[in-house]
Amino acid sequence: MDRNDLAEFLRSRRERLRPQDVGLPAGSSRRTPGLRREEVARLAHISVEYYARLERAVGASPSRRVLGELARALRLSADERGHLFELAGAAPESPEGPPSEVPATVLNLLEHMSDIAAFVVNARYDVIAWNPLAAALFEDFSAVPPSRRNLVYRHFMHPDPATRHYGMSGAEEFGRLAVGQLRAAAGRYPNDPRTRALVATLREHSAEFAQLWDDHHVETGFHHYKIMQHPVVGTLRLNCDTLAVPMRDQYLVCFTAEHDSPSHEALRLLTDYALAMR
């Protein structure tokens, strides 16, 4: 463990972050750049005293768990995370499965998307966060058991083909895309039991999934145009954009309508309905 280099690295990464980068209020009494030590400690779930000792190069060797929490709190890139582990004299651990903890800044963003239906999925296609409009547009995700809150499972196991893609166009395209990205996730997380179980279940019970999987199909896409038949507001014409969440292997999926269009007005009606039901 190189205590001095570790201390300097932690300090430099802390000072480059702004409070708003991690979902904290900026305040007006900051005399130094970046985050305070106590803020990093709180984000990493460790004591302020312990973190301060690390930055003074007098702390004990941090565990892999603490290093992982520090990497997350300081928003380190994959290369920076590896460097942090090397400085601490520990080999970086490969994550067992896709991260499912959504950054506070992304959760805050979801709450402020008043006329955008948005949800977050991890690399396994689990829906791990959503805003009220997304629940009104698609389904009440909170009523779905977490183990089944997965878009790939829903798509290939839903009993009604007409509604398995929530009444949207492009169901076949989504199936190909989802299988390709799930295959990529299985490669990144070979030891993840939930991904292995999901693939095994779908291969056994869905001939369509099994064929796509066995074809080793890989496809990516981040913008799609959807026509949706909604049971409450009727036909919707929506843009679907997928945005990567940096360093989390997660995606923010957003559905929007052209401004002042009938579909935009329909989304506004759904927003009012969703807020009234909260």
C-alpha positions, 0 to 999 in steps of 0.5 A: 500500500502506497499511503502517500500516493493513495492520500493524494489520489483521494484528495485530487478526486474529491476536489474535482467533484462539485456537490451537485455532481453527487446530488448534494446542495452546493451551499454558500460557505465553501472555502475549498474546491470540491466536496468536503471530507465528511461528504465523501465519508457519508457517501461511502458509508464510512466514518469521517475520522477514518476517511481523514486518516486515509487522506493524511496517509496514516490510515490502515489498509482499506478493505475491498468493500471500502475501496468499492464504496470510495470508488462509487462515492468519488464517481471513479471511472473504470481505470481510476477504480483499478488505480485506486485498488492498486494504490491500496495494494488490492486487486480490483474485484470484478462485480458479480452482477449488474449494479442496481443502485441508481445514483441520487442525481439520476433519481432527482432527474427522474422526479423532475421529468414532468412530461417525460416518461422515463425509467432506468434499467440495468444491464440485465434489463431489470427496471430499477427506477421510474417516474410517475408518468412511466408507471401511468404509461406502461404499468405500475412497476411497484406492483410487479415482484422485483424478481419479475420486474424485467423487460426481457422476461416480460417480453418473451413470457407475456401470454398476450403477444399484442401487449407484451411490448406495452402496445407499442410498435417495434416489438420484434425489433425490441426482442432482437435488441434486448437479447443482444444486449442481454448476451453482452451483459452475460459476458460482462458478468459471467458469475452473476447467478440472476443473469444465468437463471434468467437466460436459462428460464427464457431458453427453456420456455420461449422458443423465440428467445432460444432461437435469438440466443443461439444465433449469437445475435448482437444489436444496439440502438439508442433512438426509436420511434414508437406508435403506442395504443394506450388503453386510457388516452389512445394512440400515442406517437413517441420518441424513445431515447436511451441514455447511458448512466456513466460508470454504472452500466445502466440506461435511462430510457425516455419517452417524449412527444413532439411539443404541442402535439396530440400525443404531448397533450395525452402525456400531460393528461397521464401526468395529471392522472399519475400525480392524482393517484400518488 
